[in-house]
Amino acid sequence: MDRRALAGHHFHMAGEKYLHAVARAAEARPLALPVLSGERHGAGSLDRLDGLFLTGSPSNVEPHRYSGQASRKGTLHDPERDEAALGLIAAALEAGLPLLAVCRGFQELNVALGGSLHQHVHEVPGYLVHKEDPSQTMQIQYGPSHRVDFSAGGLLQRITGERSAMVNSLHSQAVDELAPGLAVEATAEDGLVEAFVVTDAPGFTLAVQWHPEWCVLENPVSRAIFADFGRACRAYAAGRGHRGPR
């Protein structure tokens, strides 16, 4: 979950669109994890879970996490989520827990494994403008923005049956240096990495920069991503022989 201050109080939040995508397209029960300060986020937090979904968020990963330059004034950060996500990623990969990451989650996974980020990729020569126009309606902001090409023989091509897809694009941060041990699954027309998997992970992993949760049931590619994640979660649950507390 994200940690946000509202009227002097802190709240932990998860976007409803992500919860609906897990419930409706992955056919799983979403359980939102708070990011409490001082709590250790690791294997113990995952004992009762069959998968881990790292959602998108308006906040940016703090640049000190990847030795980046200080953020511009006014940049929204969520250090508690950073701490929780980076700890959970390591534990999930070690356990072979199915892991799906979207937008901020995609960036968290790259950083957790030693990669770095552009903070304003639209200002880097050679790249397209990948962020949304806030003056437009939500439907336009989350509408198709550009094409991504899937890696031949990769996971996305296998589960979707497609070689490419039109995706939405609502981000300023993006992969700069790809972390060791990650394999590219999709690239944008400008060459930007848009999806990857963890090559030596014992379980399902997929990270995408776009937002497949948006109107997930109306988009065959998005639905296929969540459906495959759901299948991996059920297989994980069956393999460890329990569906509740150990």
Secondary structure in CASP SS format (residue, H / E / C, confidence):
PFRMAT SS
TARGET T0000
AUTHOR 0000-0000-0000
METHOD secondary structure of the structure
MODEL  1
M C 1.00
D E 1.00
R E 1.00
R E 1.00
A E 1.00
L E 1.00
A C 1.00
G C 1.00
H E 1.00
H E 1.00
F E 1.00
H E 1.00
M E 1.00
A C 1.00
G C 1.00
E H 1.00
K H 1.00
Y H 1.00
L H 1.00
H H 1.00
A H 1.00
V H 1.00
A H 1.00
R H 1.00
A C 1.00
A C 1.00
E C 1.00
A C 1.00
R C 1.00
P C 1.00
L C 1.00
A C 1.00
L C 1.00
P C 1.00
V C 1.00
L C 1.00
S C 1.00
G C 1.00
E C 1.00
R C 1.00
H C 1.00
G C 1.00
A H 1.00
G H 1.00
S H 1.00
L H 1.00
D C 1.00
R C 1.00
L C 1.00
D C 1.00
G C 1.00
L E 1.00
F E 1.00
L E 1.00
T C 1.00
G C 1.00
S C 1.00
P C 1.00
S C 1.00
N E 1.00
V C 1.00
E C 1.00
P H 1.00
H H 1.00
R H 1.00
Y H 1.00
S C 1.00
G C 1.00
Q C 1.00
A C 1.00
S C 1.00
R C 1.00
K C 1.00
G C 1.00
T C 1.00
L C 1.00
H E 1.00
D C 1.00
P H 1.00
E H 1.00
R H 1.00
D H 1.00
E H 1.00
A H 1.00
A H 1.00
L H 1.00
G H 1.00
L H 1.00
I H 1.00
A H 1.00
A H 1.00
A H 1.00
L H 1.00
E H 1.00
A H 1.00
G C 1.00
L C 1.00
P C 1.00
L E 1.00
L E 1.00
A E 1.00
V E 1.00
C C 1.00
R H 1.00
G H 1.00
F H 1.00
Q H 1.00
E H 1.00
L H 1.00
N H 1.00
V H 1.00
A H 1.00
L C 1.00
G C 1.00
G C 1.00
S C 1.00
L E 1.00
H E 1.00
Q C 1.00
H C 1.00
V H 1.00
H H 1.00
E H 1.00
V C 1.00
P C 1.00
G C 1.00
Y C 1.00
L C 1.00
V C 1.00
H C 1.00
K C 1.00
E C 1.00
D C 1.00
P C 1.00
S C 1.00
Q C 1.00
T C 1.00
M H 1.00
Q H 1.00
I H 1.00
Q H 1.00
Y C 1.00
G C 1.00
P C 1.00
S C 1.00
H E 1.00
R E 1.00
V E 1.00
D E 1.00
F E 1.00
S C 1.00
A C 1.00
G C 1.00
G C 1.00
L H 1.00
L H 1.00
Q H 1.00
R H 1.00
I H 1.00
T H 1.00
G C 1.00
E C 1.00
R C 1.00
S E 1.00
A E 1.00
M E 1.00
V E 1.00
N C 1.00
S C 1.00
L C 1.00
H C 1.00
S C 1.00
Q C 1.00
A E 1.00
V E 1.00
D C 1.00
E C 1.00
L C 1.00
A C 1.00
P C 1.00
G C 1.00
L E 1.00
A E 1.00
V E 1.00
E E 1.00
A E 1.00
T E 1.00
A E 1.00
E C 1.00
D C 1.00
G C 1.00
L C 1.00
V E 1.00
E E 1.00
A E 1.00
F E 1.00
V E 1.00
V E 1.00
T C 1.00
D C 1.00
A C 1.00
P C 1.00
G C 1.00
F C 1.00
T E 1.00
L E 1.00
A E 1.00
V E 1.00
Q C 1.00
W C 1.00
H C 1.00
P C 1.00
E C 1.00
W C 1.00
C C 1.00
V H 1.00
L H 1.00
E H 1.00
N C 1.00
P H 1.00
V H 1.00
S H 1.00
R H 1.00
A H 1.00
I H 1.00
F H 1.00
A H 1.00
D H 1.00
F H 1.00
G H 1.00
R H 1.00
A H 1.00
C H 1.00
R H 1.00
A H 1.00
Y H 1.00
A H 1.00
A H 1.00
G H 1.00
R C 1.00
G C 1.00
H C 1.00
R C 1.00
G C 1.00
P C 1.00
R C 1.00
END
